[in-house]
């Protein structure tokens, strides 16, 4: 069974959400719930360096959370996406829209 692990860490002006595993139609629900609750209250950094696969349902969660963060006056950052995650993000055509970072020190 495909798994997704989420680890939450608090920073000075952000919450770091470390995602590892697969984000797909079987696993996106927990990711969606956690991400949506966070982006309404703070800047969020999603570390995707250990994401092994992400499908359209996972991408949909990220796109919606990005918009929700902006509507709430916060930002959603994608940190160090894995090769697989980067390919999926590139496929959306919105890569230039996302705030892609290499380190939490880049959070405004």
Secondary structure, DSSP 8 states (H G I E B T S, - for coil): ---EEEEEEE-SSEEEEEEEEEESTTTHHHHHHHHHHHHTTSEEEEEEEEEEEE-HHHHHHHHHHHHHHHHTT--EEEES--HHHHHHHHHHT-TTTSEEESSGGG--
